[in-house]
Amino acid sequence: MRQYVRRVPTKSGAIAVQVVRNRGRDTEVIAHVGSARNPDDLMLLQARADVICHEHQPGLFDAPGPAATPVMPGQARVRRTFSGLLWRELVGWWDRLGFDSIDDEVFRQVVLARIVEPVSKLDTVRVIDGLGLDAPSESAIYRCLRRCQDKDYRGRLAAACWAHVSAGGPVGLLLYDVTTLYFETGQEDALRRPGFSKERRLEPQILVGLLVDAAGFPLAIHAFEGNKAQTLTILPVVKAFVKDHDLGRVTVVADAGMLTSANLAGVEDAGLDFIVGSKTAKFPYYLDVFAEQHPDVDTTQDGWTCWWPLPAPPGRERRLIVQYRAARARADSINIDKQIAKATQVVAGDRPLTRGRFITVTGAKRCLNQPVIARAKRLAGYKGYVTNLPLTGHDATDPATLIDSYHQLFQVERSFRMSKTDLRARPIFHHLKDSIEAHLTIVFAALAISRAIQDTTGVSIRAWLHTLQPLRDATITINGHTITIPTDIPQTTRPLLRTD
């Protein structure tokens, strides 16, 4: 009795594929292969049904004996597998952030490939091909870098980032910090200059200023000469951002390294408020005055906070907030003890002489600076903050709220760490200024997408990639037809996917 494949419409609108045979007037179902709801699934089920029909039927021209291997009609061949789900998710995030306003497929591929695997521009071709795309040529990528500068992609990306952030409501805080990115070369120029390096590297470097919101989402990025003082970077970045987005009154938050009179005056002249870290040199006087005026108050109680007005230029008001935390005191004491131990070794001649806060050198004589040590121990646990925000009156701001706002600076550090590790913004191998700026634009866009994914899913970008990358689509050939089979998505993975 001959077997054949039958297609039967179902009540749900699908098409059931079955292998059947006739027994007299009756039709016997040998196998129900499955139900298809689209042409690709129907073709796959038809091929599987053909294989079942011919499972035990030798070919007409097959040689007899056990060596014969029949070739089944409709036999499928896998041509390749690729990370289709991962790419679709990344493109979805690109569109959700409004980056689709940049109509440049090569630029989009380069940015998203950097999230998947941050490699050199030349090796990016391999990454893009592994994502299942038609990879651009090397020359196409370098032409894309030129377009990035000529068409101001960074400005358009920054505008999209601001629209994304401001859509959630008024933005009250702008956090700013600076880092350094080095180059794998010994040749310097007007931009790449040796300077103070946080990693104590000697190669030429650039300064990178990053402006983010309170959640750490990047809003602007700027490059400066490697030997430029960090305090001279904040005003150009903030003023340009305020001008570009026609901002009202917002608060700029920066660490103590940005605390200069010129910077504070410049921020105020731009119509902005500020919260910056304070140098500890101001503390002793104010703490002594407070102790004299309030002898019964324990200023070493955990969470103790007090504030005083500071001298300021005419027409301006500034305030110093000081807080004591027991946990900070323990950490400060540990660091002070380590510094004292190193200074003691220097005084004893067991360690080379280096600049140290606890060492006094008079001629050839070295000794510990006991007054400075005593002062450092006394100030352990105290942290100061300077602001021009009012702390009294109808529009007063709670000092604890100001301190919490300052502590959001860890979000900038978190974004810097992500750009240096997950996105490998350094070292930079480009040597032309436009190429360097284009590289930073690519990192900026990749950082924005990575932060958006992390903030939405609650997992790190690395964990997100490790979950999605193994889920691969497949391209197969059946009966001369090529179809793509999407991956099966586990239930545990679905919370990591976009809902739009």
N, C-alpha and C positions, 0 to 999 in steps of 0.2 A: 504494500500500500504506500502510495507516494505521499511524502510530507511536503507541506508548503507553508508560506508565511501569509498570515491574514491580518488585516488592519480593521479594527472595529471601533467606531466612535463610542465614547462613554457619555454618561449623563452629565459629567462635570465639564464636558467640552474638550477633553483630551482624546488622543487616539491610542487605543490599546494595540500592542503588537504581540501576536501570538504565533506559535508553531502548531499546526493542526494536521490531521489526516482524516480521510473519509473511511468510514466503516458502513458500507451499504449506503443507506440513506442518512445515516447519522454522521456528524462531524465530531471527532474526538480532539480535545485540546491537549497537546503533549506538553507544551510549556508556555507560560505567560511571561514574556520577556520584559514587559514594562509598559508604561504609559508616557506618551510624549506630548508636550505642549508647545513645541517650536520645531522648525525644520531640522535644526542641528540634532536635537535629541531623537527625532524620528529617524534620521539617517543612521545614527549610532545604534539604535535598537534594531533597525532593519538589518544592519551588518551582523549584529550579534545573533539575530534569528537565522540568518543565512548560514552562519557557522554551525548552529544547532541542527539545521536541516541536513547538513552534509557531514556530520561528525563521523559516521561510520561508512561513508561512501567513497571508495578509492577512485582516483582519477583514471580516465580512459587510457591514458598513455603511461601510467605509472608502471615501473618495473615491479615484477612480483617479488615477494620476500620482505623480510623485516626492515631492509634498508630504505624502503619506499616511504617518503614523507609527503603526504598529500598537502597541496596548497589550497586552502579553503577560499571559496569565493567570498568577497567582502572582508578579507583579513585586514585588520587595522595596523598602521605603523605610526609610532610616536615620532614626530619630526623634531620637536624641541619643547622644553618647559621654560617658563619665565614667571617673574613675580608680578603678574597682572594685577592682583588684588592690592599689593603694596603701591604700585604705581597709580592705580585709580584713587586710592585714599590720598596720596600726596597731591595729585592734581585737584582733588576735591578741596583740600586745605588751601591750595594755591588760589583757587577761585573764591573760597569763602573769605579770604583776607582781602580780596579785591585786587590781587596781583594780576588777574587776567586782563587788566587794562593795558598791560604791556604785551603787545602782539608780536612776540619773538619766541618761536618754539625752541630754538637752540638755547637761548638764555634760560628758559624754563627747565629744559632738560639738564643743563649744567647745574642750576641751583638745586633741583630735587635730587640729582645724582650725588651731590655733596652731602646731603643728609644721609643717604644710604651708605655711602663709603667715601669719605673725604680723601681724595687722592689728587695727584697733579692734574693739570688741564689735559695733558696728553693721555693719561691713563683713564680719564673720565669717559673716553670712547668705549672702553671695555665695560665700565659700569653701566652705561646707558644701554649697550647691547644686551647685557645680562638682564635688564629690566624688560626686555622684549620689544624694544623700540628700534626704529631705523636710526642708528647712531650717526651723528654728523661727522664730517671729516675734521682733522686737526686744524686745517686752515679756516673752516667754518667757525670753529670755536674761537679762534683768535680774531676773526672779523666780528664776532659777537662781542668780544671785549671792547672793541673800538666803538661799536654801536652803543654799548652801555654808557660810555662817556659822552658821546656826541648827542644822544637823545635823553640824557639826564635820567637814566633809569632809577638812580638812587633817590632823587627828589620825588619821583612818582611812587616809588615804594614807600617812602616816608609818609607821603600824603595818605596812602592807603592804610598804613599802620595807625596813623592818627585818627582816621575815620573809624577804624575798627575799635580803637580804645574809647574814643569820645562817644560812640554809639551807646555805650553802657551808662552814660551819665557824665556829669562834669568831672574833669580831671583836676584834682587838687594838688597833687604832688608830682614833681619832676625830679628824679634821682640822677645824679651825675657822678661819674668816676673816670679814671684814666688808667690805662695799662700800656705795656710796650710789646711790640711784635718785632722779632729780629729777622735778619736775612742771612741765608747761607752764602755769604760772600764777604770778602774783606774790603771791597771797593765801596767807597762812600760818595755821595753827591749832595745836592741841595736839600733833598728830602731825607735820604737815608744817612743818618749821622750817629756816631757813637755818643752815648749819653748815659745818664743814670738808669741802670737796669735793675728791676726788681729781682730778676734771676741772676744778677751779677755776671752778665754776659758781656763780651768785648766786641761782638760783631756790630755792624751798623744796624740801626733800629729806627722805628717810627713810633710816635706816640699816637694812641687811639683813644679818643674821647667818646664815651657811650652815654646816651641819655635814654632812660627807661621810665615807665610809669611805676606806680607803687607795687604792682605785681611782677615787675621785672620784664615786661614786654618792651622790646626795643622800639624807640621812636626816632632816633637820629644817631648817626655815626660820623665822625670826622677824623681825618688824619693830620698830624702835625710833624714838624721836623723832630728827629730823634734827640736832639740836644736842647729842645725847648723846655723851659721851666713849666712844670705841670700846672702851677697856679695861673699861668697865662692862657690856659686853654678853655677854662670854663665860660668866660664871658663871650667869646666868639660863638660858641656852640649855643648857649642859652639865648643870646640876642637874635641869632639867625632863626632859631626855632620859634621864638615869640613873633618875629616879623612874618615868617612863612605862614603861620596859622592864626595870626591876628588874635592872640590870646588876651584874656582879661587878667585878673590877678590870680596867680598860682604861686605855690611855694616850691623853691628850689632847695634840695637837700644834698649836701656834700660833706666829705670828711674834713678832719682838721687840717689836712694838707692844703686845702683851698682857702683857708682863713687868712686873708690879707685885707687890709683896709680898702685898697683899690677895688678888689673883687666885690666886697660887700657893698661899697658905694655904687659900683656899676650895676649890680643886681637891683638895688633900690631905684637907681635912675631909670631902669627898664620897667619900673612899676611892679616889681615882683617882691615877694617875701622870701625869707631864707631861714634854714635851720642848718647850722654847721657845727662840727665838733670843735671843742675849745682846747687850747693848750693848757696844760696843768699849771703853768706859771702863774695864772691868775687865781688859783684856788686858795692858797694859804691865807692871803689877806682877808678874803671874804669869809672863810671859815673861822678865822680868829675873831673877826668882828661879830659874827653870829654867836660864837661861843660866849663872848663877853656880854652880849645883849640877852642871851637865852641860856643861862648857866645850867638850867634844869633839863634841857633837851638833849637827848642822846642822838648825836649825829651819826653814830655807827649802827643805828637800828636799820635792819634790812628794809630797803625801799624808801629810806628817808630822802626827801627832796625839798630843796629850797631855791629861791631865785632872787637876784638883785639887779638893779639897773646898772648899765655900764656907761662909761664916758663915750659920747658919740658926737660927730660933727653937728653943727647947728641945724635944727630942723629934722633931725633923725633921732630915733629911739632904738636902743639895743638892750638886750637883757641876757644875763648869764644864769643858766639853770645848772645846778649841781645835784647829782644823785649819788647815793651810796648803795651798793649791792654787796651782800656778803659773798656771793659766788664770785663776783668780780674781784673782791679782796683776796680770796684764796688763790685765784689764778695769778693776780698781780704779785702776790708774795712769792709764789713759786718762781716766776720769771725774775724777780729781784734777787732771790737767793742764787739762781743760776748766774746772773751777771756778777754778783759779788764773788762767787767762786772763781769765775774767769779772771776778774780783776785781781784777786789774791794771787793767782798763778802768775800774772804779769808782774806784780810787785816782787814776787819771789824769784823772778827770772826763769820760771819754768814754761813761760808762754811768750811768744813774740809781742812786742808792744804794738797795740792797735788803739784806735780812738775808742775810749770808753767813758761813760758818764760817771763812773765811780772811781776814776784814777786821776790823781794830781801829779804832774811831772814838774819838778823844779830842778833845772840843770840835769844832772845825771841821776837825781834821786826820784824814786817813784814811791807813792804811798796812796792808801785808800782815802778818798774824800768822805770822811765820816759825816759832815753836815748834809751833804747831798744824799748819802745813804739813808740818814735819819728822815730827811724830808720825803724821800721816795716811799719809805715804809709807812710814813704817816698818811700819805695820800693814796695808799693802796685801797682799792674799792670805790674810789670816787671817779666820776666821769662828768665832764662839763659839756654844755651845749649853749651856743649863742644864737639868738633869734631876734628879729625885729617885729615879730607877731605880738600883739597886746596880750598881756596875762591878767589884766584887770579891766573892768568896764563891761558894757553890754555885749561887746563882740570879743570877749576874752576867750583865749584858748587854754584848756587845761594843760599844765606842764607835762603830765603823764602822757597825754595824747601827742605832744610834741616829741617826747623821747621815743615813743613807739614809732612815730613817723621817721625819725632819724635811723632807727634800727632796721628799717626797710632797706637800707643801703646794702644789706646782704644780698638783695635781689640783683643788684648790679654785679656784685662779685659772682653770683651764681650764673648770670648770663655770660660773664667773661670766661668763667671756667668751662662752660658749655662750648663757647666759640673756640677755646684753645684745645679742648680735649675731643669732644664728640665731633666738632666740625673742623678741627685742626687748622685754624687760621694761620698758625705759624709752624715752621718757618716759611717765609715768603720767598719764592724763587724768581719773581718778576723783577725787572730792573728799570723799566720805564714807568714814569709817574702815572700815566693814564692806566697802564696795566695794573699797577698797585691799587689805584683807586677802584678799578673794576673788580679786582679780587675782593676788596672790602665790601663792595656792593653785593656781591654774590654771598659772602659770609653773612651780611646783614639780613638778606632775604631768607637764607637758610635758618638763621637764628630765630627770626620771627615765626616761621612755620613750626620749628621745633618747640619753641615756647608755647605756642598755641596748642599744639598736640599734648604737651605735658600738662598744661593747666586744665585742659578739658578732660583728658583721660585719667589723670592722677598717677600716671606711671612715667618713668624716665623715657626719653627718646630712645635710649639704647635698648631698654626692655621692650618698647613698642616695636622697634625694628626686628628684634630677635623673635618676637611672636609672629609677625606678619611675613617675614622673608621666607620661611619654609613652606608657606602656603602658595603653591605654584600652579598656574594654569598650564594646560598642555595643548599643543597643536598636533592633530593627528590627520592621517590620510586614509580614507576608506573609499574603495572603488573609484579611485581617481579624483575624489572630492576631498578638499581640505576643510576641516572644521576645528574650532577652538573650544575646548572643554574647560569651563571655569572650575576653580578649586572648591572643595567642600569646606565650608567655614564652620569650625567647631563653635559650640554655644559659648564656651569660655572666652572666645576671641571677640564675639560680637559687641561687648561693651566698649571695645577699643576702636570701633568703627564709627564713622560719622553717621548722624541720624538724619541729615538733610538729603 
